[in-house]
Each structure stands twice: as structure tokens, then as C-alpha cells.
Amino acid sequence: MTVHEYILERRARARLHMTLLDPDKQTPQDAGVLAKEASDAGTDAIMVGGSTGVTQVRVDETVLAVKSGAKVPVILFPASAANLSPHADALYFMSLLNSRDPRFIIGEQRIGAGIVKAWGLETIPMAYLVVEPGMRAGEVGRADPLPRNNPTLAIQYAIAAELLGMKLVYLEAGSGAPEPVPAALVRAVKNAVGIPVIVGGGIRSPEAAAAVARAGADVVVTGTIVEVARDGDALRRIVEAVKAAR
């Protein structure tokens, strides 16, 4: 079973939770410990990535440590072509569609495509959409953040992504965002497309996670609660809230 098939199969039973670990925010050894805690808490996959200045060696070491600790797939979430690893189970082959810089729409993808194909690494084409405030993700990606209170642009991008053959749409408020992507925007995008919608950024409580999931998020992503709070019980409550959402 591919990782994409795994996501779809699990989504047929419940909404998914994924844990994001940034190789720049902890040692590989700590990442392995955090991955085990997240896996034990019920997360469905570990995403590895986020920062732009991380070397491939650090990414490799982190992925291997995460795989040794977690019993779930490890998916790369790269900020650039320099943040890849052949040791992951899959790669979000993502395009930041609302970037002003072609580098983040197709440039980094062009650079990394050959090596990813040579590795035989599973790729999952994904539209990455930064929503206000966008935080560091929006700054680094030179994005024009999508407005929080008007879903029109988000819907247009999401439909275009689906028609281009992308398999997922990721709505990103940005790590450390004061609030998650609004429920109304999530709902509007989900109603417009037939592919899974991922939502991340600003989700720190079971209540926030449940609200995003009830609005239509197929996958809810959290990272800060694991990396900063180091609170496995808090993560478990978030995972339970996501999976209980209807």
C-alpha cells in the first residue's frame, strides 16, 4: 500500500491527524522520542520539514530517528529541494500556488525532481496555500496570503489544483499563528473539491482541532504542541478530538 492509499484508506474510517517535526527545532534523537510519543498518542503520520536552512544530512538523520521511534509513515514536508531524504516513506511534492516567486511554485520542484525519481521515493502532489497571517511560511515563500474572511481565492486555487491533478490541498495559517484557518474557509474549500483537505497552523487545543475537523478538514496537522510543549497527553486529546469529529 502506498502512503497516499494509506491516507485515503484511513480517511474512509475517520479524520486523520499528522504531527509535524522540524529538523531545525530539535536534535534527531529528540525527534525520534517525540515521534514515538506522537505515534503512541494516535497520530496517523509524521511529517518532517519546515525550515529552509536545514542540511540534507540533518534531514536524513531526523527521518531515520523518527522511523526508529514511530510506527506510522514518515512524510517529507520540504521547504526546498535541499531538504529531501531517500529514507522517508513519501514526499509531499508541493507547490506554493499563491507565492509571488516562481521558485516556490515550480523552481525548487524542478531542481529536486530528478533525484526524487532516481530514489524511487513516493510523491504525493499537493497544493500548498498560505492563509493569513501566514507567519514565517508566508514570508519565506513570498506568498500573498489568502484572506481569512473571503474564501473566493482559496476556492479558485483549490479547484485549479484538483484540475491540475494534485491529490491534496493544504491550507496553512503558519506555525505559531494566533488562530487556525477559519472554519468557514475550510468548509468552503472542502465543498468545492473532491480531494482531501489538510489544515495546519495555529491549532493548539482539542477544541480548535475539532472545529477545523468538523468544518471539513480531512487531515489536521499540529507541530508546536509537540515541539514546544512536549506534552504527550495534550497531543492525545487533540488526536482524539480530530477522530471524534463528524
C-alpha positions, 0 to 999 in steps of 0.5 A, a space after each residue: 500500500 502506498 502512503 497516499 492509499 494509506 491516507 485515503 484508506 484511513 480517511 474512509 474510517 475517520 479524520 486523520 491527524 499528522 504531527 509535524 517535526 522540524 529538523 531545525 527545532 530539535 536534535 534527531 534523537 529528540 525527534 525520534 522520542 517525540 515521534 514515538 510519543 506522537 505515534 503512541 498518542 494516535 497520530 496517523 503520520 509524521 511529517 518532517 520539514 519546515 525550515 529552509 536552512 536545514 542540511 540534507 544530512 540533518 534531514 536524513 538523520 531526523 527521518 531515520 530517528 523518527 522511523 526508529 521511534 514511530 510506527 506510522 509513515 514518515 512524510 517529507 514536508 520540504 521547504 526546498 529541494 535541499 531538504 529531501 531524504 531517500 529514507 522517508 516513506 513519501 514526499 509531499 511534492 508541493 507547490 506554493 500556488 499563491 507565492 509571488 516567486 516562481 521558485 516556490 511554485 515550480 523552481 525548487 520542484 524542478 531542481 529536486 525532481 530528478 533525484 526524487 525519481 532516481 530514489 524511487 521515493 513516493 510523491 504525493 502532489 499537493 497544493 500548498 496555500 498560505 492563509 493569513 497571517 501566514 507567519 514565517 511560511 508566508 514570508 519565506 515563500 513570498 506568498 500573498 496570503 489568502 484572506 481569512 474572511 473571503 474564501 473566493 481565492 482559496 476556492 479558485 486555487 483549490 479547484 485549479 489544483 484538483 484540475 491540475 491533478 494534485 491529490 491534496 490541498 493544504 491550507 496553512 495559517 503558519 506555525 505559531 499563528 494566533 488562530 487556525 484557518 477559519 472554519 468557514 474557509 475550510 468548509 468552503 474549500 472542502 465543498 468545492 473539491 473532491 480531494 482531501 483537505 489538510 489544515 495546519 497552523 495555529 491549532 493548539 487545543 482539542 477544541 480548535 482541532 475539532 472545529 477545523 475537523 468538523 468544518 471539513 478538514 480531512 487531515 489536521 496537522 499540529 507541530 508546536 504542541 509537540 515541539 514546544 510543549 512536549 506534552 504527550 497527553 495534550 497531543 492525545 486529546 487533540 488526536 482524539 478530538 480530530 477522530 471524534 469529529 463528524 
